Amino acid sequence: MYRIDTMYEAMTDALMQGVSAGRVERWMASAAFWLGRQQVYASGDYWLALAAKITSLLPVEEREAIVAQLSKQEDQLVDTAGDWPEVPSQVAALLASWSPTPIPVDLAGYTAAKRYTIEVGGIVVDGVWILTDRASQAMIAGAYVYVQHNPTETISFKSGDGFVTLTAANVVTMANAVGAHVQACFAAEAAVLAAIAAQTITDTAGIDAYPWPSNGAPA
């Protein structure tokens, strides 16, 4: 990476990022003229040609403000600006050396986060929106245990859509569905991790494309 205590390196980096992004802004023209006048990286002609090109594309008021500060020779460069100048090899080499190595993605961590998001995202059971966050999973497990000892009881249960009345059979169905959903999520995570280890999944797109369980959230 460039040295932060060297002004023209940071200036060059910002300027060239702006050019690569297709931006044309007044500060870019000013920076390029400065770099050209200082003959930075022995590429004065390039910077001046770049500055002239950028200036020629600015709105009239901004262009005139820049031109008012130019020498006659620099003014002529603006008037005759043609195509974008080619980046000198020495500048291109410096820019390449400043590009940091991308931080590798933690695919296992991404997979775990994906599983957790789906696990706690809720499911629909018999038309009822059931929350499946960890607290809700514990409440559902408690309701299941309760109806095992009180099979004739009905319970009031707070679903994602509000309170519903459930029989013991309803609670068993709900608990089994939630349990199956959670287990399917972990099974999917295990399968994805195995695929990562086998290098058949190598990026986050592959993880997202895996057939994860559905939340079935209502619209």
N, C-alpha and C positions, 0 to 999 in steps of 0.2 A: 504494500500500500504506500501511497505517497506520504511524505513527511508533512505533518500538519503545521510545522513552523516555517514552511516555505510557501509563500503566498501564491506564486504563479503555478505551482503544481495543483493546488486546490482549485484555482481559477480555471486552469486548463481542463481539469476533470469535469467541473460543472458545465463549462462551455461545450465540451464535446458530448456530454450526455444530452444537453439541450439540442445540439445539432442532430444527434442520432434519433432523438424523439420527434424531430421535424418541427421544433419550435423556432420562431423568429421573434426575438425580443430585444428591446433597446439595450439592456445590460449586456447581452451577448455581443452586440456590435462593439460596445465600449471596451469589453474585455479583450476581444480579438484585436482591436486597434492597439491596445496597450501591449499585448503580447508581441504584436508585429513591430512596434516601435522599439521594444526591448530585445528584439531578435532572439526570443526565447527558443531554446532547442535548435538554434541555427536555422530557424524556419520562418524568418521574418516575412518573406514573400507570401508564404502560405497564409499566415495569420492576417496579413493585410488584405489578401484576396478574399479570405473568408469574411473578414469584417465588412468589406465592400459589398459582398453578396448579401449578407444579412441586412445591411443598411438599405440596400436597394429595395428590399422587400418590406420594409417598415411602413407604417402609415405615414402620410405626408408630414404631419407635425413632428413626429418622432424622428423621421429621416432628416428633416431640416435642422432639428436641434443637434443631431450628430454632425451633419455636414458643416455647420457653422464653426465647429471646433477643429476641422481638418485642414491639413496643408493642401496646397494646390495639387500636388501629386496624388494625395489620398483622395481628394475630391474627384479627380479624374478616374480613379479606380472605381469609384461608385458609379459614375456615369457610364462606364464601359463594362460593368460587371456582367459576366456571362453565366456559365454553368457553375455548379458547386465545385470548388477546387479539390483536387485529389489530396488525401492526407499523406504527408511525407512518411517514408518508412520509419524514420527515427521517432516521429510522434506516435505512429501506430504501435511501435514496439513498446514505448513507454506506457501507453494506455493499456496494452495487454498485460504488462507487468503489474499494473495497479489493480487489476480485476481480482478480487478475493475469490478463493476457492469456495464454491457453494457448500453450505453446511449440509451434510447428509441427513436425510429424513430418518427419524427413528420409526421404522415400519412396524416394529412390535408395539411401540407405544401408541402409534396411530391406530393399529388394529384394536388394542384394548379400549381406546377412547371411542372407537366406532361401535364396538360391542356394548359398551356401557350406555351410549346414547340410545341405541335401539332397545337395550334391556329395560331401561327406565322410561321408555317412550309411551308405554300404555298399549293395551289391546282392546278389541271389542269382543265380548262374550255374550252370546244370545242377545245381541243388539244393545248391550249395556257397555258404556265406555269405562274400562277398568284401569285405574292408575297402577303403574308397576314400578314406581320409584322404590327405593329400599325400605322406606318407612311403610309404604302401602303393602309391600310384600310381607312384612312382619305382621301387619294388621290382618291380612288375608290368612296367613298361617294360623294366627290366633283364632280367627273366626272358624277355621276348619276344625281346630282342636275342640272348640266350644260345641259345635254341632255334633261332634262324635259322641259327646257325653249328654247332649240334649237334642236328640233327633227330631223331636216334635216341635221344637221352638222355631219361630221366625225371627229374623234379626233385621234391624235397620242398618243399611250399609251405605256409606257415602261414596258414590261413584264419581267419575269425571263429569257426569251430567247432573249430579245432585243425588239426593237420597232415594234409595230403592229398598223395597222389602224383599228379602230373600228367604226361601225355605232352606232346610238342611241340604236338600238335593241341589238347589241352586248354588249354595256355598261350595259344595264338593266340586261341582262342574267348574265354577270360577277358579277355585284353588288349583285344580288339575290343569286348567288352561294356562294360568299364570306360571305354574311350575314348568309346564312344557315349553312355554315361551322363553323362560329364563334359561332352561337347559339347552334349547336350540341356539340361543345367543352364544353361550359358552362353547357349544360344539362347533359353531361357525368360526369363532375366534381360534379354536384349536386347529381347525382345518386350514384357515388362512395362514397361521403361523407355520404350519407344516409346509405349505406352498411357498412361503417366503424362504424357509430353510432349503427347499429344493430348487429355489430360484425360478419357479414358474410364475410367481408373483414378485415383481421387482420394483413396484412403485405404488403410490397412493391410489392411482387410477385403477390399478388391478385390485386393490383392496376394496374400493368402492363398488367395483363391478361384480364382486362375489355375491352370490344369491343369499344375502342375509335374511333373517326372519323379518316379516312385515309387522309394523305396528298397527296397521289398520285403523289409524286415527280417523274419526268422522270429519267430514268437511265442515 
